[in-house]
Amino acid sequence: MPRRNSRLDPVFNVLMKSLLLALMVASLIVAANARDKNKAEGEDTLRKYADQLGWRIATGIKPKSWEQDEQGREILAREFNATMEMGMMNSTQLREGQFDFSRMDRTIRFAKDHNMKIWGAALIYRADSLAPWMQERMHLGPRRAFTPQQLDDLMRKQIQTVVRHGGDAFYAWGVVNEPLSGRNQPWQTILGEEDYIAKAFRYAREATKSDLVLNETFGHTGLIKERVDRFFELVERLKSKGVPIDGVGTEMHLEAPLDPDYLDQFHDFLQRAKKNGVAVYITEMDVYQGSQGAVPNASDNQKKIYHDVTATCLADSNCKGMTIWDLSDKDTWLANKKRNAIPDAKPDLFDEAHQKKPAYYGVLEALKERVAKK
């Protein structure tokens, strides 16, 4: 082994100390820059721009995941100015005449703690949204299970108890969900094809001043014109009878590839709503990216759809907000549907690890663009 020249040791030590100091300074600069970048990114949130526009951007966390999903709750509070809660009977009145609002109260507390409001979904919906005790009686057949007066009283009590309990924490309620489906039993059969809708809205209006919304689904590749026509004909008939419909909801469970003119279809829907004097809410938004190889650049395409739908809504002051259906791909309903499940679905703004996807930035860019135009 060669011997080190002792006369060079002091010089060597000085050089090594200088090198170590330079490395330490460089690492501190890199860390500071990273912190600044993260801070800037953290400040650039969906709700920052939605709040400036007075526009509701909402989502929710599945009740079974709520306690365990701390990261999800952090994202919900940071990125969204609204969340959601189901108002249907199997969520609130599991035993006849006995209401359980523990889940709703948890949502209300969270919303108030984080300066958020709540979208109340599906007060009246199909048979599988009924409480178990009602479903058991339904085995006899709707007309044998309930008299019109019994069902009328049940509807009034259910709607008004739930809505009054929610109070001003809710900015809007989906009073009747998917009326064109023909499956909203037993309400539809016993109380009348359209009369059950009128009753539900009138009972809700007695209990709240929040917007009352009639919600429907119109297709997975766009908004099917024939269905939109039927829907607004129904709205016109109901409003002509004085039914207090404040808004209409369009579900947008979109599945790529979409109709080439899907944005024109949405624009037509917005115009029809304005003509009928009702606001618009996008109540259930997600975008299936398409099966493997079906859509070129699927992630970028998904981003563009989210951007364009958001921008089209924001361009119309009558379009009040959008609810993303599930916070992240981890909990997407599409992969867990009872029928026609889509195992490879990744339709939301955040991935399975709660990281922002290009789709997130599509919505963010649309919001920022609208703020810049103010």
C-alpha positions as CSV (number, residue, x, y, z in Angstrom):
1,M,0.0,0.0,0.0
2,P,1.4,3.4,-0.9
3,R,2.1,5.8,1.9
4,R,0.2,9.2,2.0
5,N,2.3,12.3,2.1
6,S,1.7,13.8,5.6
7,R,2.3,17.3,4.2
8,L,-0.8,17.0,2.0
9,D,-3.1,15.8,4.8
10,P,-4.2,19.3,5.9
11,V,-5.0,20.2,2.3
12,F,-6.9,17.0,1.8
13,N,-8.9,17.5,5.0
14,V,-9.9,21.1,3.9
15,L,-11.0,19.8,0.5
16,M,-13.0,17.0,2.0
17,K,-14.7,19.4,4.4
18,S,-15.5,21.9,1.6
19,L,-16.9,19.1,-0.5
20,L,-19.1,17.8,2.3
21,L,-20.3,21.3,3.1
22,A,-21.2,21.9,-0.6
23,L,-23.1,18.6,-0.7
24,M,-25.0,19.6,2.4
25,V,-26.0,23.0,1.0
26,A,-27.0,21.4,-2.3
27,S,-29.2,18.9,-0.5
28,L,-30.9,21.6,1.6
29,I,-31.6,23.6,-1.6
30,V,-33.2,20.6,-3.2
31,A,-35.3,19.8,-0.2
32,A,-36.4,23.4,0.1
33,N,-37.4,23.5,-3.6
34,A,-39.3,20.2,-3.1
35,R,-41.1,21.7,-0.1
36,D,-42.0,24.8,-2.1
37,K,-43.2,22.7,-5.0
38,N,-45.3,20.5,-2.8
39,K,-46.7,23.6,-1.0
40,A,-47.6,25.2,-4.4
41,E,-49.3,22.0,-5.6
42,G,-51.1,21.7,-2.3
43,E,-52.5,25.2,-2.7
44,D,-53.7,24.4,-6.3
45,T,-56.8,22.5,-5.4
46,L,-60.1,21.9,-7.0
47,R,-62.1,23.6,-4.3
48,K,-59.8,26.7,-4.4
49,Y,-61.1,27.5,-7.8
50,A,-64.6,26.1,-7.4
51,D,-65.1,28.3,-4.3
52,Q,-64.2,31.4,-6.4
53,L,-66.9,30.4,-8.9
54,G,-69.6,29.5,-6.3
55,W,-69.6,26.1,-8.0
56,R,-70.1,22.8,-6.1
57,I,-67.5,20.1,-6.7
58,A,-68.4,17.0,-4.6
59,T,-67.6,13.4,-4.0
60,G,-67.9,10.8,-1.2
61,I,-66.2,7.9,0.5
62,K,-68.0,4.6,0.9
63,P,-69.4,4.2,4.4
64,K,-67.7,0.9,4.9
65,S,-64.3,2.5,4.1
66,W,-64.8,5.8,6.0
67,E,-63.1,5.0,9.3
68,Q,-60.1,3.3,7.7
69,D,-59.6,5.8,4.8
70,E,-57.7,8.6,6.6
71,Q,-56.0,9.6,3.4
72,G,-59.3,9.7,1.6
73,R,-60.8,12.0,4.2
74,E,-57.8,14.3,3.9
75,I,-58.3,14.5,0.1
76,L,-62.0,15.0,0.5
77,A,-61.5,18.0,2.8
78,R,-58.7,19.5,0.7
79,E,-60.0,19.1,-2.8
80,F,-63.8,19.3,-2.6
81,N,-66.3,21.9,-1.2
82,A,-69.1,19.4,-1.0
83,T,-69.7,15.7,-0.2
84,M,-72.7,13.5,-0.4
85,E,-75.1,11.4,1.6
86,M,-77.8,8.9,0.6
87,G,-81.3,9.7,1.8
88,M,-83.0,6.4,0.8
89,M,-84.9,4.3,3.3
90,N,-82.3,1.5,3.6
91,S,-79.8,4.1,4.8
92,T,-82.0,5.9,7.4
93,Q,-85.1,3.8,8.5
94,L,-84.0,0.2,8.9
95,R,-86.8,-0.5,11.3
96,E,-90.3,0.8,10.8
97,G,-90.7,4.2,12.4
98,Q,-87.2,4.1,13.9
99,F,-84.7,6.4,12.2
100,D,-80.9,6.0,12.5
101,F,-79.0,9.1,11.6
102,S,-75.6,8.0,12.9
103,R,-74.1,7.9,9.4
104,M,-75.7,11.1,8.3
105,D,-74.6,12.9,11.5
106,R,-71.0,11.8,10.8
107,T,-71.2,13.3,7.3
108,I,-72.7,16.5,8.7
109,R,-70.0,16.9,11.3
110,F,-67.3,16.3,8.7
111,A,-68.9,18.8,6.3
112,K,-69.2,21.5,9.0
113,D,-65.7,21.0,10.3
114,H,-64.3,21.5,6.8
115,N,-66.7,24.3,5.5
116,M,-68.4,22.0,3.1
117,K,-72.1,21.4,2.0
118,I,-73.8,18.1,1.2
119,W,-75.7,16.7,-1.8
120,G,-78.5,14.5,-0.6
121,A,-79.1,11.6,-3.1
122,A,-82.1,9.5,-3.8
123,L,-84.8,10.1,-1.3
124,I,-87.2,8.0,-3.4
125,Y,-85.8,5.3,-5.5
126,R,-86.4,1.7,-6.6
127,A,-87.4,-1.3,-4.5
128,D,-83.9,-2.4,-3.6
129,S,-83.4,1.0,-1.8
130,L,-86.3,0.2,0.6
131,A,-85.6,-0.9,4.2
132,P,-85.7,-4.6,4.8
133,W,-89.0,-4.5,6.6
134,M,-90.6,-2.9,3.5
135,Q,-89.0,-5.3,1.2
136,E,-90.4,-8.2,3.2
137,R,-93.9,-6.8,2.9
138,M,-93.4,-6.3,-0.9
139,H,-93.2,-10.1,-1.3
140,L,-97.0,-10.0,-1.2
141,G,-97.0,-7.6,-4.2
142,P,-97.1,-3.8,-3.9
143,R,-100.9,-3.5,-3.8
144,R,-101.3,-6.2,-1.1
145,A,-98.5,-4.8,0.9
146,F,-99.7,-1.2,1.3
147,T,-102.9,0.8,0.8
148,P,-102.5,4.2,-1.0
149,Q,-102.9,6.0,2.3
150,Q,-100.4,3.9,4.1
151,L,-97.8,4.5,1.5
152,D,-98.6,8.2,1.2
153,D,-98.0,8.5,5.0
154,L,-94.8,6.5,4.8
155,M,-93.5,8.7,2.0
156,R,-94.3,11.9,3.8
157,K,-92.7,10.7,7.1
158,Q,-89.6,9.4,5.4
159,I,-88.9,12.4,3.3
160,Q,-89.7,15.1,5.9
161,T,-87.9,13.4,8.8
162,V,-84.7,12.9,6.7
163,V,-84.7,16.3,5.1
164,R,-85.5,18.2,8.3
165,H,-82.7,16.2,10.1
166,G,-80.3,17.3,7.4
167,G,-81.2,20.9,7.7
168,D,-79.1,23.6,6.2
169,A,-76.1,21.2,5.9
170,F,-77.5,20.2,2.5
171,Y,-77.5,22.4,-0.5
172,A,-79.8,20.2,-2.6
173,W,-81.7,16.9,-2.5
174,G,-82.3,14.4,-5.2
175,V,-86.0,13.9,-4.4
176,V,-86.8,11.2,-7.0
177,N,-84.1,9.1,-8.7
178,E,-84.4,7.7,-12.2
179,P,-88.2,8.1,-12.8
180,L,-87.9,6.9,-16.4
181,S,-86.6,3.5,-15.3
182,G,-90.1,2.2,-14.4
183,R,-88.8,0.5,-11.3
184,N,-89.5,3.0,-8.5
185,Q,-91.8,0.6,-6.7
186,P,-94.0,0.5,-4.8
187,W,-94.4,4.3,-5.1
188,Q,-95.1,4.3,-8.8
189,T,-97.7,1.5,-8.8
190,I,-99.7,2.5,-5.8
191,L,-99.5,6.3,-5.8
192,G,-99.6,6.8,-9.6
193,E,-97.1,7.0,-12.5
194,E,-96.4,10.7,-12.0
195,D,-98.4,11.5,-8.9
196,Y,-95.8,9.8,-6.7
197,I,-93.2,12.3,-8.0
198,A,-95.5,15.3,-7.4
199,K,-96.2,14.1,-3.8
200,A,-92.5,13.5,-3.1
201,F,-91.5,17.0,-4.2
202,R,-94.4,18.7,-2.3
203,Y,-93.5,16.9,0.9
204,A,-89.8,17.8,0.5
205,R,-90.7,21.5,-0.1
206,E,-92.6,21.6,3.1
207,A,-89.4,20.5,4.9
208,T,-86.7,22.5,3.2
209,K,-85.8,25.5,1.0
210,S,-82.8,23.7,-0.5
211,D,-82.9,22.9,-4.2
212,L,-85.1,19.9,-5.0
213,V,-83.8,17.9,-8.0
214,L,-85.3,15.3,-10.3
215,N,-82.5,13.0,-11.3
216,E,-82.1,10.7,-14.3
217,T,-79.6,8.8,-16.4
218,F,-79.4,9.4,-20.1
219,G,-76.8,6.9,-21.5
220,H,-73.2,5.9,-21.3
221,T,-71.8,7.3,-24.5
222,G,-73.7,10.6,-24.4
223,L,-77.2,11.9,-23.7
224,I,-79.7,9.9,-25.7
225,K,-82.1,12.4,-27.4
226,E,-85.2,10.3,-27.1
227,R,-84.6,9.9,-23.4
228,V,-83.9,13.5,-22.9
229,D,-87.1,14.4,-24.7
230,R,-89.2,12.1,-22.5
231,F,-87.5,13.5,-19.4
232,F,-88.2,17.2,-20.2
233,E,-91.8,16.4,-21.3
234,L,-92.2,14.9,-17.8
235,V,-90.6,18.0,-16.2
236,E,-93.0,20.3,-18.2
237,R,-96.1,18.3,-17.1
238,L,-95.1,18.3,-13.5
239,K,-94.2,22.0,-13.4
240,S,-97.4,22.9,-15.1
241,K,-99.2,21.4,-12.1
242,G,-97.1,23.5,-9.7
243,V,-94.7,20.7,-8.6
244,P,-91.7,22.5,-7.0
245,I,-88.9,21.2,-9.1
246,D,-85.9,23.5,-8.7
247,G,-83.3,21.5,-10.6
248,V,-82.7,18.5,-12.8
249,G,-79.8,16.1,-12.4
250,T,-78.0,14.2,-15.2
251,E,-75.9,11.2,-14.3
252,M,-72.8,10.9,-16.4
253,H,-71.5,7.4,-16.0
254,L,-69.7,7.7,-19.3
255,E,-67.8,4.9,-21.0
256,A,-65.2,5.6,-23.7
257,P,-65.3,5.8,-26.6
258,L,-68.1,8.4,-26.6
259,D,-70.4,9.7,-29.2
260,P,-68.5,12.3,-31.4
261,D,-71.2,14.9,-30.5
262,Y,-71.6,14.1,-26.8
263,L,-70.8,17.7,-25.8
264,D,-73.4,19.0,-28.2
265,Q,-75.9,16.6,-26.6
266,F,-74.9,18.0,-23.2
267,H,-75.2,21.5,-24.4
268,D,-78.7,20.8,-25.7
269,F,-79.6,19.4,-22.3
270,L,-78.5,22.6,-20.6
271,Q,-80.5,24.7,-23.0
272,R,-83.6,22.6,-22.4
273,A,-83.2,23.0,-18.6
274,K,-82.9,26.7,-18.9
275,K,-86.0,26.9,-21.1
276,N,-87.9,25.0,-18.4
277,G,-86.6,27.2,-15.6
278,V,-84.6,24.6,-13.7
279,A,-81.0,24.4,-12.7
280,V,-78.7,21.6,-13.7
281,Y,-76.5,19.4,-11.5
282,I,-74.2,16.7,-12.8
283,T,-75.0,14.2,-10.1
284,E,-73.0,11.1,-10.8
285,M,-69.8,11.6,-12.9
286,D,-67.2,9.1,-13.8
287,V,-65.5,8.0,-17.0
288,Y,-64.6,4.4,-17.8
289,Q,-61.4,4.6,-19.8
290,G,-62.4,1.8,-22.1
291,S,-61.2,-1.8,-22.4
292,Q,-57.6,-2.5,-23.2
293,G,-56.7,-1.2,-26.6
294,A,-60.2,0.1,-27.3
295,V,-59.2,3.8,-27.0
296,P,-55.9,5.2,-28.1
297,N,-54.1,7.2,-25.3
298,A,-56.9,6.2,-22.9
299,S,-55.6,8.2,-19.9
300,D,-55.3,11.4,-22.0
301,N,-58.7,10.8,-23.5
302,Q,-60.2,10.4,-20.0
303,K,-58.6,13.7,-19.0
304,K,-60.1,15.5,-22.0
305,I,-63.6,14.2,-21.3
306,Y,-63.4,15.3,-17.7
307,H,-62.1,18.7,-18.8
308,D,-64.7,19.2,-21.6
309,V,-67.7,18.2,-19.5
310,T,-66.5,20.4,-16.6
311,A,-65.8,23.4,-18.9
312,T,-69.2,23.0,-20.6
313,C,-71.0,23.1,-17.3
314,L,-69.0,26.0,-16.0
315,A,-69.7,28.0,-19.2
316,D,-73.4,27.9,-18.3
317,S,-74.3,29.8,-15.1
318,N,-77.3,27.6,-14.7
319,C,-75.1,24.5,-14.3
320,K,-74.5,24.5,-10.5
321,G,-72.0,21.7,-9.8
322,M,-70.7,18.2,-10.3
323,T,-70.5,15.2,-8.1
324,I,-67.8,12.6,-8.8
325,W,-69.1,9.1,-8.2
326,D,-66.4,7.7,-5.8
327,L,-63.3,9.4,-4.6
328,S,-60.8,7.0,-6.1
329,D,-60.5,4.0,-8.4
330,K,-60.0,1.9,-5.3
331,D,-63.7,2.1,-4.5
332,T,-65.3,2.5,-7.9
333,W,-68.8,1.1,-8.1
334,L,-68.2,-0.1,-11.7
335,A,-65.9,-2.9,-10.5
336,N,-68.4,-4.1,-8.0
337,K,-71.8,-3.9,-9.8
338,K,-74.1,-6.8,-9.3
339,R,-74.6,-7.0,-13.0
340,N,-72.2,-6.2,-15.8
341,A,-69.3,-5.4,-13.5
342,I,-66.2,-3.8,-15.2
343,P,-63.2,-5.2,-13.3
344,D,-60.6,-3.0,-15.1
345,A,-62.5,0.2,-14.5
346,K,-60.4,3.2,-13.4
347,P,-63.0,6.0,-13.9
348,D,-62.2,8.5,-11.1
349,L,-59.9,11.5,-10.5
350,F,-57.6,9.6,-8.1
351,D,-56.0,6.2,-8.6
352,E,-56.0,3.2,-6.2
353,A,-53.2,4.8,-4.1
354,H,-55.1,8.1,-3.9
355,Q,-52.7,9.8,-6.3
356,K,-53.9,12.5,-8.7
357,K,-54.5,11.2,-12.3
358,P,-54.5,13.1,-15.5
359,A,-58.3,13.2,-15.1
360,Y,-57.9,15.3,-12.0
361,Y,-55.8,17.8,-13.9
362,G,-58.5,17.9,-16.6
363,V,-61.0,19.2,-14.1
364,L,-58.5,21.5,-12.4
365,E,-57.6,23.1,-15.8
366,A,-61.2,23.7,-16.6
367,L,-61.8,25.4,-13.3
368,K,-58.7,27.6,-13.6
369,E,-59.6,28.6,-17.2
370,R,-63.1,29.6,-16.0
371,V,-61.7,31.7,-13.1
372,A,-59.3,33.4,-15.6
373,K,-62.3,34.5,-17.6
374,K,-64.1,36.1,-14.7
